[in-house]
Amino acid sequence: MSLRIARGVYNPEKERFHFYVSFKPTLDPTDDDRDVEGSHSVDVAISVTETGELADVAFSLPEPCRSRRSLEYLNRTHSATLIEEKVFITVPGMNGDSVLQGKGTLELDGAGRIMGLEIH
């Protein structure tokens, strides 16, 4: 399964874009209503191209999100690698030009599976 990524509008006050990375196959990353049942804040490191496209993402999983059930969609994502509690995601065909650090929110469905990552 491949990633589905949506990039929001550039925010000049914060000097950043808003991204949503979907791991659930049927989830449209542009939907505002994603039926989120739970969430966890994470610190993310992202790499973007010179045109502002997402190229790489890395973050640590919070303790409640490390179960086999929570990782179901993430484990099926071809470009995601899990090493212990660390998650490394590369976007196929993209090469990062700049590395930034930011905040993110892992969104979970009713079964506790990580559906996606919202990057603020």
Secondary structure in CASP SS format (residue, H / E / C, confidence):
PFRMAT SS
TARGET T0000
AUTHOR 0000-0000-0000
METHOD secondary structure of the structure
MODEL  1
M C 1.00
S C 1.00
L C 1.00
R E 1.00
I E 1.00
A E 1.00
R E 1.00
G C 1.00
V C 1.00
Y C 1.00
N E 1.00
P C 1.00
E C 1.00
K C 1.00
E C 1.00
R E 1.00
F C 1.00
H C 1.00
F E 1.00
Y E 1.00
V E 1.00
S E 1.00
F C 1.00
K C 1.00
P C 1.00
T C 1.00
L C 1.00
D C 1.00
P C 1.00
T C 1.00
D C 1.00
D C 1.00
D C 1.00
R C 1.00
D C 1.00
V C 1.00
E C 1.00
G E 1.00
S E 1.00
H E 1.00
S E 1.00
V E 1.00
D E 1.00
V E 1.00
A E 1.00
I E 1.00
S E 1.00
V E 1.00
T C 1.00
E C 1.00
T C 1.00
G C 1.00
E C 1.00
L E 1.00
A E 1.00
D E 1.00
V E 1.00
A E 1.00
F E 1.00
S E 1.00
L C 1.00
P C 1.00
E H 1.00
P H 1.00
C H 1.00
R C 1.00
S C 1.00
R C 1.00
R C 1.00
S C 1.00
L C 1.00
E H 1.00
Y H 1.00
L H 1.00
N H 1.00
R C 1.00
T C 1.00
H C 1.00
S C 1.00
A E 1.00
T E 1.00
L E 1.00
I E 1.00
E C 1.00
E C 1.00
K E 1.00
V E 1.00
F E 1.00
I E 1.00
T E 1.00
V C 1.00
P C 1.00
G C 1.00
M C 1.00
N C 1.00
G C 1.00
D C 1.00
S E 1.00
V E 1.00
L E 1.00
Q E 1.00
G E 1.00
K E 1.00
G E 1.00
T E 1.00
L E 1.00
E E 1.00
L E 1.00
D C 1.00
G C 1.00
A C 1.00
G C 1.00
R C 1.00
I E 1.00
M E 1.00
G E 1.00
L E 1.00
E E 1.00
I E 1.00
H C 1.00
END
